[in-house]
Amino acid sequence: MTSVCVIPARFASSRLPGKPLALIAAKPMIQWVYEQAVKAKKIDRVIVATDHEKIKETVESFGGEVVMTCTDLASGTDRVAAAIQNIDADIVINLQGDEPFVEPELLNQLVLVFTDPEIDMATPIRKIKSNKEVNNPNVVKVVKDKNNYAIFFSRMAIPFLRNYKKAEWSDHFAYHKHIGIYAYRTNFLHRLTTLPVSPLEEAEKLEQLRVLENGYKIYTIETEYDSISVDTMEDLEKVNKMITN
């Protein structure tokens, strides 16, 4: 079972333009992500998929593999699928280019779930430990069934605990945060990119809802890794301060 990790890296981020090239401790963020991914022993190949020549040059400068993709692709998933068109791999991991501290062992675990032939797609989740996160719309929540398959993803707190005040919800239910890393069987990824945008996906602006709305399943694995995404200049300053300290 061969696996490839693709890191989609778009230059035109609305909140932090040129985000993949933003410096963290004098090193481009895309290099941090790439170097973490290549540490995963279950990953056979790591590729950056980009639409910008400067990102391509940067990746090549530190010895990384890079593939140029079209600028008009609708999503990171489409960019990942385009990048592997001519690559022979059984499993594909979609690792966002703003996850500089992703744990290699988590990527290994995502690959290993595909020893189960019933699983076509997988993603990590983490227990939420505060009500602030439960009620934060920027923290995507997920509920799962007893077999660890996702039932629904939402920016709202799900489920609604009718008998308790919102400030007490995390004390009475095991809420989970979705970590936005995806793993697919290659044939399933290509099938997914042929599906039109779904109403639930459009409503929540969560691409993974397209999978569920079309009757497919997403397997979840629980992790202690908490995503530290860099989306704004404030995030970038916070991460640099964290490394300095």
Backbone hydrogen bonds, N-H to C=O, Kabsch-Sander energy under -0.5 kcal/mol:
donor,donor_aa,acceptor,acceptor_aa,energy
4,V,91,I,-2.3
5,C,45,R,-2.9
6,V,4,V,-0.5
6,V,93,I,-3.1
7,I,47,I,-3.0
9,A,49,A,-3.1
13,S,11,F,-2.0
18,G,11,F,-3.3
19,K,11,F,-0.5
19,K,16,L,-1.2
21,L,18,G,-1.9
22,A,19,K,-1.8
24,I,27,K,-2.9
25,A,23,L,-0.5
27,K,24,I,-1.2
29,M,22,A,-2.2
30,I,20,P,-2.6
31,Q,28,P,-1.0
32,W,28,P,-1.4
33,V,29,M,-2.2
34,Y,30,I,-2.4
35,E,31,Q,-2.6
36,Q,32,W,-1.8
37,A,33,V,-2.2
38,V,34,Y,-2.3
39,K,36,Q,-0.8
40,A,37,A,-1.6
41,K,39,K,-0.6
43,I,40,A,-1.4
44,D,3,S,-1.3
44,D,42,K,-0.6
45,R,3,S,-0.8
47,I,5,C,-2.8
48,V,65,E,-2.4
49,A,7,I,-2.1
49,A,47,I,-0.5
50,T,48,V,-0.6
50,T,67,V,-2.3
51,D,9,A,-0.7
56,K,52,H,-2.0
57,E,53,E,-2.6
58,T,54,K,-2.1
59,V,55,I,-2.6
60,E,56,K,-2.3
61,S,57,E,-1.7
62,F,58,T,-1.0
62,F,59,V,-0.7
63,G,60,E,-1.3
64,G,59,V,-2.7
67,V,48,V,-2.9
69,T,50,T,-3.1
73,L,70,C,-0.6
79,R,75,S,-1.7
80,V,76,G,-2.3
81,A,77,T,-2.5
82,A,78,D,-2.2
83,A,79,R,-1.9
84,I,80,V,-1.1
85,Q,82,A,-1.1
87,I,84,I,-2.0
89,A,87,I,-0.9
90,D,2,T,-1.4
91,I,2,T,-2.3
92,V,184,Y,-2.8
93,I,4,V,-2.5
94,N,182,Y,-3.3
95,L,6,V,-2.2
95,L,93,I,-0.8
96,Q,94,N,-0.6
97,G,8,P,-1.0
99,E,96,Q,-1.1
102,V,99,E,-1.5
106,L,103,E,-1.0
107,L,103,E,-1.2
108,N,104,P,-2.0
109,Q,105,E,-2.3
110,L,106,L,-1.9
111,V,107,L,-1.7
112,L,108,N,-2.1
113,V,109,Q,-1.2
114,F,111,V,-1.4
115,T,112,L,-1.7
116,D,113,V,-1.7
119,I,116,D,-1.7
122,A,183,A,-2.6
123,T,219,Y,-2.1
125,I,221,I,-2.5
126,R,177,K,-2.3
128,I,175,Y,-2.7
134,V,130,S,-1.7
135,N,131,N,-2.1
136,N,133,E,-1.4
139,V,136,N,-1.8
140,V,138,N,-0.7
141,K,154,S,-3.3
142,V,176,H,-1.9
143,V,152,F,-2.2
145,D,149,Y,-2.7
148,N,145,D,-1.9
150,A,218,I,-2.9
151,I,143,V,-3.5
152,F,143,V,-1.4
154,S,141,K,-2.5
158,I,156,M,-0.6
161,L,159,P,-0.6
162,R,160,F,-1.1
164,Y,161,L,-1.4
168,E,165,K,-2.4
169,W,166,K,-1.2
171,D,168,E,-1.5
172,H,168,E,-0.6
172,H,169,W,-1.7
173,F,169,W,-1.0
175,Y,173,F,-1.6
176,H,142,V,-0.5
177,K,126,R,-3.6
178,H,140,V,-3.2
179,I,124,P,-2.3
180,G,178,H,-0.6
181,I,179,I,-2.6
182,Y,94,N,-1.8
183,A,122,A,-2.4
184,Y,92,V,-2.8
185,R,120,D,-2.2
186,T,90,D,-2.4
189,L,185,R,-2.3
190,H,186,T,-2.0
191,R,187,N,-1.7
192,L,188,F,-2.6
193,T,189,L,-1.7
194,T,191,R,-1.2
195,L,192,L,-1.4
202,E,198,S,-2.4
203,A,199,P,-2.2
204,E,200,L,-2.4
205,K,201,E,-1.9
206,L,201,E,-1.0
209,L,206,L,-1.6
210,R,207,E,-1.6
211,V,208,Q,-0.6
212,L,208,Q,-1.3
213,E,209,L,-2.7
214,N,210,R,-1.1
215,G,212,L,-1.8
216,Y,211,V,-2.2
219,Y,121,M,-2.8
220,T,148,N,-3.0
221,I,123,T,-1.7
223,T,125,I,-2.5
227,S,225,Y,-0.6
229,S,227,S,-0.6
230,V,98,D,-1.1
231,D,229,S,-0.7
236,L,232,T,-2.1
237,E,233,M,-2.5
238,K,234,E,-2.2
239,V,235,D,-2.5
240,N,236,L,-2.3
241,K,237,E,-2.1
242,M,238,K,-2.2
243,I,239,V,-2.2
244,T,240,N,-2.2
245,N,241,K,-2.1
